[in-house]
């Protein structure tokens, strides 16, 4: 197989140890739903068919492990490793003489694609020598039978996930039959480059098709890149860029996601996006960042990870939503104007709507942690996303100290070095116009190369330090009907009307919850049409035990806004923002904005009203509580 040479190589799970707020976030996950789910959800309990029982036999066991395995190794948690090992042993023991494995009651190729990703992470973290021959036996079976038993249903749009296992094995056991299998699989996989690049639906979908299912889209975005990784294409980067640009143009949301409340749903902020799509797009971006080495994928990864991901989980990681909305003012059991959802889809709980997100959300934070930095192919280290962590390269290790994305400074210290000249590649976000760098306390020029990185190459010594400054300005971005969203560096900022959490009676585990607002939410921000940078007061404090809790947000911005009484609910959601500029006779007030991920109820896309003179108005009296 002619494998395309990747720009970067992800480090094995366990080589990056989260620190600071990210470690606290992963620990919340380990103590919350991920750590307890086997005890409170039968689909992942001891009767799972993936453990040899007679229970759930399709995708939920592998989905869960796809997050549990990297979580266990990122935290170096013995109890989580033991929990994961029980499943790994059951899967390895399930292989039959013909190479098939997993539940005998289900022979679908799709869940085995996820299981192979799990086994690969396990092998890279532990060195388990059983995985390579296991995958070879299974892929040989697939090679022999794929023509007679082709991909079907969910496997068709997700065929690239299968090719990832082929690429991993081919790097270790190259053979012509693996190339043949990759070609056969891509011949049966949906044409994502053509659909997303040329035929993308331009309005909310009103009937199901695999091409408009948002999770399929989130996985499918990387298909041109995976094809190029397999040596079967040469314009994957252009195709991926075109796909993401079209998704932004027709379905984009203010968090870097595209809509899909189950199906692609346009740009109005009352439409939601599925949690599965959030974590799958993150994984697609992590793979694309590795293969192409382009900073743009890290930029979008941070936007999604630091906004959409925490917003759809409770701050203590004990409940989740199936769908979230950029303008979400009620999380209640009610019928909404969504493409396909049951009434409880945006409540917080164990299994709102379908259980796929209950099984699949676990990969979001752990895989972000395991992809923060990568080997640059020459023994150096390249940052994909900024967060506090210790990073172990080959003969080279770094300690990253920061409260980013809540602060502007990232401090990097060399904690191990064999003296070999190596590069540290710093991603310079596209939103940052004036990054600054100090090395060893001395100001150092920064040059952004064509990929969006600054490259510092030298023989690093232990205790060498770098301090990267990424100044953040509160900036507006245009949205539908003249509305605006506001961004502070990688953070989307939102207004929270407060939250009243009410437990739904007789719900299992940590409970299911409805959330209603404490105050009015219908506000228009006061900016002129050409306002790009907002002169706002930014207040920062260290992140707390729950980094994305509304009660103590690490950063706030205050802007001027006015109540808009005629903007009201429509079908139990905030109605689409009225055409801006809007008019209102009500006086202005200063309102606090918090990170989108801290607000489970919020307005993130605001109508805009033009400033008016208020001579003699005493703004000092308008100091909202909190």
C-alpha positions as CSV (number, residue, x, y, z in Angstrom):
1,X,0.0,0.0,0.0
2,X,1.3,3.5,-0.9
3,X,0.5,5.3,2.3
4,X,0.6,9.1,2.2
5,X,3.2,10.5,4.5
6,X,1.4,12.4,7.4
7,X,2.7,15.8,8.5
8,X,2.4,14.8,12.1
9,X,2.1,11.5,14.1
10,X,-0.3,11.3,17.0
11,X,1.3,10.2,20.3
12,X,0.2,7.0,21.9
13,X,-2.5,7.3,24.6
14,X,-0.7,7.9,27.9
15,X,2.1,10.0,26.4
16,X,0.1,13.1,27.1
17,X,-1.0,13.6,30.7
18,X,-3.6,16.4,31.2
19,X,-2.9,18.9,33.8
20,X,-4.8,21.8,35.4
21,X,-8.4,22.4,34.2
22,X,-8.2,19.6,31.6
23,X,-7.2,17.0,34.2
24,X,-10.1,18.2,36.4
25,X,-12.5,17.9,33.5
26,X,-11.4,14.4,32.7
27,X,-11.6,13.4,36.4
28,X,-15.2,14.8,36.4
29,X,-15.9,12.5,33.5
30,X,-14.3,9.5,35.2
31,X,-16.3,10.1,38.4
32,X,-19.5,10.9,36.4
33,X,-21.3,9.2,33.6
34,X,-18.3,7.4,32.1
35,X,-17.1,5.9,35.3
36,X,-20.5,4.9,36.5
37,X,-22.4,4.0,33.3
38,X,-21.9,0.3,33.5
39,X,-23.7,0.3,36.8
40,X,-26.7,2.4,35.7
41,X,-27.3,1.6,32.0
42,X,-28.2,-2.0,31.0
43,X,-26.9,-1.5,27.4
44,X,-23.3,-1.3,28.8
45,X,-23.9,-3.6,31.8
46,X,-22.6,-7.1,32.3
47,X,-25.1,-8.6,29.9
48,X,-23.7,-6.8,26.9
49,X,-23.2,-9.1,24.0
50,X,-19.7,-7.6,23.6
51,X,-19.0,-9.2,27.0
52,X,-20.5,-12.5,26.0
53,X,-24.0,-11.9,27.3
54,X,-27.3,-11.7,25.5
55,X,-27.8,-7.9,25.6
56,X,-27.0,-5.1,23.2
57,X,-25.0,-6.4,20.3
58,X,-24.4,-3.5,17.9
59,X,-22.5,-0.2,18.3
60,X,-22.9,0.8,22.0
61,X,-20.2,-1.3,23.6
62,X,-17.5,-0.3,21.0
63,X,-18.6,3.4,21.2
64,X,-18.2,3.4,25.0
65,X,-14.7,1.8,24.8
66,X,-13.6,4.3,22.2
67,X,-13.7,6.9,25.0
68,X,-13.0,4.7,28.0
69,X,-9.6,3.4,26.7
70,X,-8.1,6.9,26.0
71,X,-9.6,8.2,29.3
72,X,-8.0,5.5,31.3
73,X,-4.6,6.0,29.8
74,X,-4.7,9.8,29.8
75,X,-5.5,9.8,33.6
76,X,-3.3,6.7,34.2
77,X,-6.2,5.4,36.2
78,X,-5.8,1.8,37.3
79,X,-9.5,1.2,38.0
80,X,-10.5,2.6,34.6
81,X,-7.8,0.5,32.9
82,X,-9.1,-2.6,34.6
83,X,-12.6,-1.8,33.5
84,X,-11.5,-1.4,29.9
85,X,-9.3,-4.5,30.0
86,X,-12.3,-6.7,30.8
87,X,-14.0,-5.6,27.5
88,X,-10.7,-5.9,25.6
89,X,-10.2,-9.4,26.7
90,X,-13.8,-10.3,25.8
91,X,-13.4,-8.9,22.3
92,X,-10.0,-10.6,21.7
93,X,-11.5,-13.9,23.0
94,X,-14.5,-13.6,20.7
95,X,-12.6,-14.1,17.4
96,X,-13.7,-17.1,15.5
97,X,-11.4,-19.2,13.2
98,X,-12.6,-17.3,10.1
99,X,-11.5,-14.0,11.6
100,X,-14.9,-12.6,12.5
101,X,-15.3,-11.4,16.1
102,X,-17.8,-9.8,18.4
103,X,-21.4,-10.9,19.0
104,X,-22.5,-13.8,16.9
105,X,-26.0,-12.3,16.8
106,X,-24.8,-9.4,14.7
107,X,-22.4,-9.5,11.8
108,X,-22.6,-5.9,10.7
109,X,-19.3,-4.5,9.5
110,X,-20.0,-1.1,11.1
111,X,-19.6,-1.7,14.9
112,X,-16.5,-3.7,14.2
113,X,-14.9,-0.6,12.6
114,X,-15.3,1.1,16.0
115,X,-14.0,-1.9,17.8
116,X,-10.9,-2.0,15.7
117,X,-10.2,1.7,16.5
118,X,-10.5,0.7,20.2
119,X,-8.1,-2.1,19.8
120,X,-5.6,0.1,18.0
121,X,-5.6,2.6,20.9
122,X,-5.2,-0.2,23.4
123,X,-2.3,-1.7,21.4
124,X,-0.5,1.7,21.1
125,X,-1.0,2.4,24.8
126,X,0.0,-1.1,26.1
127,X,2.1,-2.7,23.4
128,X,-0.3,-5.7,23.4
129,X,1.1,-8.0,20.7
130,X,-2.2,-9.8,20.2
131,X,-3.8,-6.9,18.3
132,X,-1.9,-7.0,15.1
133,X,-2.6,-10.6,14.2
134,X,-6.2,-10.2,15.4
135,X,-6.8,-7.3,13.0
136,X,-5.0,-9.2,10.2
137,X,-7.3,-12.2,10.6
138,X,-10.4,-10.0,10.5
139,X,-9.3,-7.9,7.6
140,X,-8.3,-11.0,5.6
141,X,-11.9,-12.2,6.2
142,X,-13.2,-8.9,5.0
143,X,-10.9,-8.9,1.9
144,X,-12.2,-12.4,1.0
145,X,-15.9,-11.5,1.5
146,X,-16.4,-7.8,0.9
147,X,-17.6,-8.3,-2.7
148,X,-20.2,-10.9,-1.7
149,X,-21.1,-9.1,1.6
150,X,-20.6,-5.4,0.9
151,X,-21.0,-2.5,3.2
152,X,-24.6,-1.8,4.1
153,X,-26.7,0.8,5.9
154,X,-24.6,2.8,8.4
155,X,-21.4,1.2,7.2
156,X,-21.7,2.9,3.7
157,X,-21.3,6.5,4.9
158,X,-18.7,5.4,7.5
159,X,-16.4,3.3,5.4
160,X,-13.4,5.5,6.1
161,X,-13.5,4.4,9.7
162,X,-12.7,0.9,8.4
163,X,-9.8,2.1,6.3
164,X,-8.1,3.6,9.4
165,X,-7.6,0.1,10.7
166,X,-6.1,-0.9,7.3
167,X,-3.7,2.0,7.4
168,X,-2.6,1.1,10.9
169,X,-1.9,-2.5,10.0
170,X,-0.3,-1.7,6.7
171,X,2.2,0.5,8.4
172,X,3.3,-2.6,10.4
173,X,2.6,-5.5,8.0
174,X,2.5,-4.0,4.5
175,X,0.8,-6.3,1.9
176,X,-0.8,-5.9,-1.5
177,X,-4.1,-7.4,-0.3
178,X,-4.5,-4.5,2.2
179,X,-4.3,-2.0,-0.7
180,X,-7.0,-4.1,-2.6
181,X,-9.2,-4.0,0.5
182,X,-8.9,-0.3,0.9
183,X,-9.8,0.3,-2.7
184,X,-12.8,-2.1,-2.4
185,X,-14.0,-0.3,0.7
186,X,-13.7,3.2,-0.8
187,X,-15.6,1.9,-3.9
188,X,-18.5,1.1,-1.5
189,X,-18.3,4.2,0.7
190,X,-20.4,7.2,0.1
191,X,-19.0,10.0,-2.1
192,X,-18.6,12.6,0.6
193,X,-16.3,14.8,-1.5
194,X,-19.0,15.0,-4.2
195,X,-21.9,15.5,-1.8
196,X,-20.4,18.0,0.6
197,X,-18.5,19.8,-2.2
198,X,-21.2,20.0,-4.9
199,X,-24.6,18.6,-3.9
200,X,-25.0,19.7,-0.2
201,X,-28.6,20.3,0.8
202,X,-29.3,24.0,1.3
203,X,-32.2,23.9,3.8
204,X,-33.4,21.8,6.7
205,X,-33.8,18.2,5.7
206,X,-37.3,16.9,5.9
207,X,-36.7,13.2,5.2
208,X,-33.9,10.9,6.2
209,X,-31.0,10.1,4.0
210,X,-27.6,8.9,5.1
211,X,-26.1,11.9,3.4
212,X,-28.0,14.4,5.6
213,X,-27.6,12.6,8.9
214,X,-25.4,14.9,10.9
215,X,-23.2,12.2,12.6
216,X,-22.5,10.6,9.2
217,X,-21.5,14.1,7.9
218,X,-19.2,14.6,10.9
219,X,-17.5,11.3,10.1
220,X,-17.6,11.8,6.4
221,X,-15.8,15.2,6.4
222,X,-12.5,13.3,6.8
223,X,-13.1,10.8,4.0
224,X,-11.2,12.7,1.3
225,X,-8.3,12.9,3.7
226,X,-8.4,9.3,4.6
227,X,-8.5,8.4,0.9
228,X,-5.3,10.5,0.4
229,X,-3.7,8.8,3.5
230,X,-4.3,5.5,1.7
231,X,-2.6,6.8,-1.4
232,X,-5.9,6.8,-3.4
233,X,-6.2,10.5,-4.0
234,X,-4.2,13.7,-4.3
235,X,-6.6,16.6,-3.7
236,X,-8.0,15.6,-0.3
237,X,-7.1,18.9,1.4
238,X,-8.9,21.0,-1.1
239,X,-11.9,18.7,-0.9
240,X,-12.0,18.9,2.9
241,X,-11.7,22.6,2.8
242,X,-14.5,22.9,0.3
243,X,-16.8,20.6,2.4
244,X,-16.2,22.6,5.6
245,X,-16.8,25.9,3.8
246,X,-20.1,24.6,2.3
247,X,-21.2,23.3,5.7
248,X,-20.4,26.7,7.3
249,X,-22.2,28.6,4.6
250,X,-25.4,26.5,4.6
251,X,-25.6,24.9,8.1
252,X,-22.8,26.6,10.2
253,X,-23.3,27.5,13.8
254,X,-21.4,29.9,16.0
255,X,-19.5,27.1,17.8
256,X,-17.6,25.8,14.7
257,X,-20.2,23.0,14.4
258,X,-22.9,22.6,11.7
259,X,-26.5,22.0,12.6
260,X,-28.2,18.6,12.7
261,X,-31.1,17.9,15.0
262,X,-30.8,14.7,13.7
263,X,-30.5,15.8,10.1
264,X,-28.8,18.8,8.6
265,X,-31.0,21.8,9.5
266,X,-29.7,25.1,8.1
267,X,-28.2,28.1,10.0
268,X,-31.0,29.3,12.3
269,X,-29.9,29.2,15.9
270,X,-33.1,27.4,17.1
271,X,-31.9,24.3,15.3
272,X,-29.7,22.0,17.3
273,X,-26.8,19.7,16.8
274,X,-26.4,16.1,18.1
275,X,-23.7,15.4,20.7
276,X,-22.5,12.4,18.6
277,X,-21.7,14.8,15.8
278,X,-19.7,17.0,18.1
279,X,-17.4,14.3,19.2
280,X,-17.1,12.7,15.8
281,X,-16.2,16.0,14.1
282,X,-13.6,16.5,16.8
283,X,-12.0,13.1,15.9
284,X,-12.2,14.0,12.2
285,X,-10.4,17.3,12.8
286,X,-7.8,15.5,14.9
287,X,-7.0,13.1,12.1
288,X,-7.0,15.9,9.5
289,X,-4.6,18.0,11.7
290,X,-2.3,15.0,11.9
291,X,-2.2,14.2,8.2
292,X,-2.0,17.8,6.8
293,X,-0.3,19.6,9.6
294,X,-2.5,22.7,8.9
295,X,-3.3,25.0,11.8
296,X,-6.8,25.6,10.6
297,X,-7.9,22.2,11.8
298,X,-6.6,23.0,15.3
299,X,-8.4,26.3,15.2
300,X,-11.7,24.6,14.5
301,X,-11.0,21.8,16.9
302,X,-10.6,24.3,19.7
303,X,-13.8,26.2,18.7
304,X,-15.8,22.9,18.8
305,X,-14.1,21.4,21.9
306,X,-14.2,24.5,24.1
307,X,-17.8,25.5,23.2
308,X,-20.1,22.8,21.8
309,X,-18.7,19.9,23.7
310,X,-19.0,21.3,27.3
311,X,-22.3,23.0,26.6
312,X,-24.1,19.7,25.9
313,X,-22.8,18.1,29.1
314,X,-23.7,19.1,32.7
315,X,-20.8,20.9,34.4
316,X,-20.3,17.8,36.7
317,X,-20.4,15.4,33.8
318,X,-23.3,13.4,35.2
319,X,-25.8,14.1,32.4
320,X,-25.9,15.1,28.7
321,X,-28.2,16.4,26.0
322,X,-28.9,14.7,22.8
323,X,-29.3,18.0,21.0
324,X,-28.1,21.5,21.9
325,X,-29.1,24.8,20.4
326,X,-27.0,28.0,20.0
327,X,-30.0,29.9,21.3
328,X,-31.3,27.6,23.9
329,X,-33.7,29.1,26.4
330,X,-35.6,26.0,27.6
331,X,-34.2,22.5,28.0
332,X,-37.6,20.8,28.6
333,X,-39.9,18.1,27.4
334,X,-41.7,19.7,24.5
335,X,-42.2,19.6,20.8
336,X,-39.8,21.8,18.8
337,X,-39.1,22.8,15.2
338,X,-36.4,20.2,14.7
339,X,-35.8,17.9,11.7
340,X,-36.2,14.7,13.7
341,X,-36.4,14.4,17.5
342,X,-38.5,13.3,20.3
343,X,-39.7,15.7,22.9
344,X,-37.0,15.1,25.5
345,X,-34.0,15.5,23.1
346,X,-32.6,18.6,24.7
347,X,-33.2,17.7,28.4
348,X,-30.1,16.6,30.4
349,X,-30.0,13.0,31.5
350,X,-28.8,9.5,31.0
351,X,-30.5,8.6,27.7
352,X,-32.5,11.5,26.2
353,X,-33.9,10.6,22.8
354,X,-31.7,7.7,21.4
355,X,-28.9,6.0,23.4
356,X,-26.2,6.4,20.8
357,X,-24.9,9.6,22.4
358,X,-25.1,8.0,25.8
359,X,-22.6,5.4,24.4
360,X,-20.5,7.7,22.2
361,X,-19.9,11.0,24.0
362,X,-17.1,9.5,26.1
363,X,-14.5,10.0,23.4
364,X,-14.7,13.8,23.2
365,X,-12.5,15.0,26.1
366,X,-10.1,12.0,26.2
367,X,-9.3,12.1,22.5
368,X,-8.7,15.8,22.7
369,X,-6.2,15.2,25.5
370,X,-4.4,12.5,23.4
371,X,-4.2,14.7,20.4
372,X,-3.1,18.0,22.0
373,X,0.5,17.6,20.7
374,X,1.9,15.3,18.0
375,X,5.3,14.2,16.8
376,X,6.3,16.3,13.8
377,X,7.9,13.4,11.9
378,X,11.4,14.5,12.8
379,X,11.4,14.0,16.5
380,X,10.0,17.4,17.4
381,X,6.6,18.3,18.8
382,X,3.8,20.2,17.3
383,X,0.8,21.6,19.2
384,X,-2.7,21.0,17.7
385,X,-4.7,22.4,20.6
386,X,-3.6,24.4,23.6
387,X,-4.4,23.1,27.1
388,X,-2.4,22.3,30.3
389,X,-0.6,18.9,29.9
390,X,2.7,17.1,30.2
391,X,3.8,15.8,26.8
392,X,6.3,12.9,26.3
393,X,7.9,12.8,22.9
394,X,10.9,10.6,21.9
395,X,13.8,11.8,23.9
396,X,12.0,15.1,24.5
397,X,9.2,16.1,27.0
398,X,7.3,19.4,27.7
399,X,5.2,20.7,30.5
400,X,2.4,23.1,29.4
401,X,1.1,25.4,32.1
402,X,-1.9,27.5,31.1
403,X,-5.6,28.2,31.8
404,X,-6.2,28.7,28.1
405,X,-8.8,29.0,26.6
406,X,-9.8,31.1,29.5
407,X,-6.5,33.1,29.6
408,X,-4.2,34.5,26.9
409,X,-0.8,33.0,28.0
410,X,0.6,29.6,27.4
411,X,3.8,28.7,29.2
412,X,5.9,25.7,28.0
413,X,8.9,24.3,29.9
414,X,11.3,21.6,28.6
415,X,11.4,18.9,31.3
416,X,13.4,16.3,29.4
417,X,15.8,16.5,26.4
418,X,18.5,14.3,25.0
419,X,20.2,17.3,23.5
420,X,19.3,16.5,19.9
421,X,18.2,19.5,17.9
422,X,14.4,19.4,17.6
423,X,11.5,21.7,16.6
424,X,8.8,23.0,18.8
425,X,5.9,23.9,16.4
426,X,3.5,26.5,17.9
427,X,0.1,26.8,16.3
428,X,-0.7,30.5,15.8
429,X,-4.5,30.8,15.7
430,X,-6.0,32.6,12.7
431,X,-8.1,34.8,15.1
432,X,-5.0,36.1,16.8
433,X,-3.5,39.1,15.0
434,X,-0.6,39.9,17.3
435,X,0.8,36.8,19.0
436,X,4.0,37.3,21.1
437,X,6.7,35.0,22.3
438,X,9.4,35.1,25.0
439,X,12.0,32.3,25.0
440,X,14.1,32.2,28.2
441,X,12.6,35.5,29.2
442,X,13.7,37.3,26.0
443,X,11.3,38.5,23.3
444,X,11.6,36.4,20.2
445,X,10.2,37.1,16.8
446,X,7.4,35.0,15.5
447,X,7.0,34.0,11.9
448,X,3.7,32.3,10.8
449,X,4.6,29.8,8.1
450,X,2.2,28.8,5.3
451,X,0.6,26.1,7.5
452,X,-0.1,28.6,10.3
453,X,2.7,27.4,12.6
454,X,5.8,29.1,14.1
455,X,8.7,26.7,14.1
456,X,11.5,27.0,16.7
457,X,14.3,24.5,16.2
458,X,17.3,24.1,18.5
459,X,19.0,21.8,20.9
460,X,16.7,22.3,23.8
461,X,17.9,22.0,27.4
462,X,16.0,21.0,30.5
463,X,14.2,24.1,32.0
464,X,14.2,26.0,28.8
465,X,11.0,28.0,28.8
466,X,8.7,29.5,26.2
467,X,5.9,32.0,26.9
468,X,3.4,32.4,24.1
469,X,1.0,35.3,24.3
470,X,-2.3,35.0,22.3
471,X,-4.1,38.3,22.9
472,X,-7.9,37.9,22.6
473,X,-10.3,40.6,21.5
474,X,-14.1,40.4,21.7
475,X,-15.1,40.3,18.1
476,X,-18.4,40.0,16.3
477,X,-19.2,37.6,13.5
478,X,-22.2,37.9,11.2
479,X,-25.1,35.4,11.5
480,X,-28.5,34.9,9.9
481,X,-30.8,37.9,9.5
482,X,-28.1,40.4,10.5
483,X,-27.6,38.9,13.9
484,X,-24.2,38.6,15.4
485,X,-22.3,36.1,17.6
486,X,-19.4,37.2,19.8
487,X,-16.1,35.5,20.2
488,X,-13.2,35.9,22.6
489,X,-10.3,34.0,21.1
490,X,-11.5,30.4,20.7
491,X,-14.5,31.0,23.0
492,X,-17.9,31.8,21.8
493,X,-19.5,34.1,24.4
494,X,-23.1,33.9,25.3
495,X,-25.7,35.6,27.6
496,X,-27.1,33.2,30.3
497,X,-30.6,34.0,31.7
498,X,-29.7,31.7,34.6
499,X,-30.8,28.2,35.2
500,X,-33.4,26.4,37.3
501,X,-32.7,22.6,37.3
502,X,-35.7,20.4,38.1
503,X,-35.2,16.6,38.3
504,X,-37.7,14.5,36.3
505,X,-39.3,12.0,38.7
506,X,-38.4,8.4,38.6
507,X,-35.4,8.8,36.3
508,X,-32.4,6.4,36.7
509,X,-28.8,7.0,37.6
510,X,-27.8,10.6,38.3
511,X,-31.3,11.6,37.1
512,X,-32.8,13.4,34.1
513,X,-33.3,17.1,34.3
514,X,-35.4,19.9,32.8
515,X,-33.8,23.4,32.8
516,X,-35.7,26.7,32.7
517,X,-34.5,30.3,32.8
518,X,-34.4,32.6,35.9
519,X,-34.7,35.9,33.9
520,X,-35.6,37.3,30.5
521,X,-33.4,36.2,27.6
522,X,-34.7,38.3,24.7
523,X,-31.9,40.8,24.3
524,X,-30.5,42.7,21.4
525,X,-26.9,43.9,21.6
526,X,-26.1,47.5,20.8
527,X,-23.5,47.7,17.9
528,X,-23.3,49.5,14.7
529,X,-23.4,47.3,11.5
530,X,-19.7,47.7,10.9
531,X,-18.6,46.9,14.5
532,X,-16.0,44.1,14.4
533,X,-14.0,44.6,17.6
534,X,-16.0,45.4,20.7
535,X,-14.6,47.7,23.4
536,X,-15.7,45.5,26.3
537,X,-14.4,45.0,29.8
538,X,-13.0,41.4,30.1
539,X,-12.9,39.9,33.6
540,X,-10.8,36.7,34.3
541,X,-10.4,34.5,37.2
542,X,-8.7,31.0,37.6
543,X,-10.9,28.1,36.5
544,X,-12.5,26.3,39.3
545,X,-13.2,22.6,40.2
546,X,-15.8,22.4,37.4
547,X,-14.2,24.5,34.6
548,X,-17.4,24.9,32.7
549,X,-19.8,25.7,35.6
550,X,-22.1,28.7,35.2
551,X,-21.7,29.6,38.9
552,X,-18.1,30.6,38.6
553,X,-17.2,31.2,34.9
554,X,-13.4,31.8,34.4
555,X,-14.0,34.7,32.0
556,X,-16.7,37.3,31.5
557,X,-17.3,40.2,29.1
558,X,-19.8,43.0,29.5
559,X,-21.6,44.5,26.6
560,X,-24.5,46.9,26.2
561,X,-27.9,45.4,25.2
562,X,-31.6,46.1,25.3
563,X,-34.7,44.0,26.0
564,X,-36.6,43.2,22.8
565,X,-40.1,42.4,24.0
566,X,-41.4,41.3,20.7
567,X,-38.8,38.5,20.3
568,X,-40.5,35.6,21.9
569,X,-40.8,31.8,21.9
570,X,-41.8,29.8,18.8
571,X,-42.6,26.2,19.3
572,X,-40.8,26.1,22.7
573,X,-37.6,27.6,21.4
574,X,-36.3,31.1,21.0
575,X,-37.8,32.2,17.7
576,X,-35.2,33.0,15.0
577,X,-33.7,36.4,15.7
578,X,-35.7,39.2,14.0
579,X,-34.1,41.0,11.1
580,X,-31.4,43.4,12.3
581,X,-31.1,46.3,13.0
582,X,-34.1,46.1,15.4
583,X,-35.7,49.0,17.3
584,X,-36.8,49.1,20.8
585,X,-37.8,52.0,23.1
586,X,-36.4,50.2,26.2
587,X,-33.2,51.6,27.7
588,X,-29.8,49.9,27.4
589,X,-28.3,47.8,30.1
590,X,-24.9,46.2,30.7
591,X,-25.1,42.4,30.4
592,X,-22.5,39.8,31.3
593,X,-21.4,37.3,28.7
594,X,-19.9,34.0,29.7
595,X,-18.3,31.2,27.7
596,X,-20.8,29.3,25.7
597,X,-19.7,26.0,27.3
598,X,-20.6,27.4,30.8
599,X,-24.2,28.2,29.8
600,X,-26.7,25.4,29.4
601,X,-29.3,28.0,28.7
602,X,-28.1,30.9,26.6
603,X,-28.4,33.3,23.7
604,X,-25.3,33.1,21.5
605,X,-26.7,34.7,18.3
606,X,-28.1,38.2,19.1
607,X,-30.2,40.6,17.1
608,X,-28.5,44.0,16.8
609,X,-29.8,47.4,17.5
610,X,-28.0,50.6,16.6
611,X,-26.7,52.8,19.4
612,X,-28.8,55.9,20.3
613,X,-28.1,58.9,22.4
614,X,-29.2,58.6,26.0
615,X,-28.1,62.0,27.3
616,X,-28.1,62.1,31.1
617,X,-28.8,58.4,31.5
618,X,-27.0,57.0,34.6
619,X,-25.4,53.7,33.4
620,X,-23.5,53.3,36.7
621,X,-26.8,52.1,38.2
622,X,-27.0,49.3,35.7
623,X,-24.9,46.7,37.4
624,X,-26.5,43.3,37.1
625,X,-25.9,40.8,39.9
626,X,-23.3,38.1,39.2
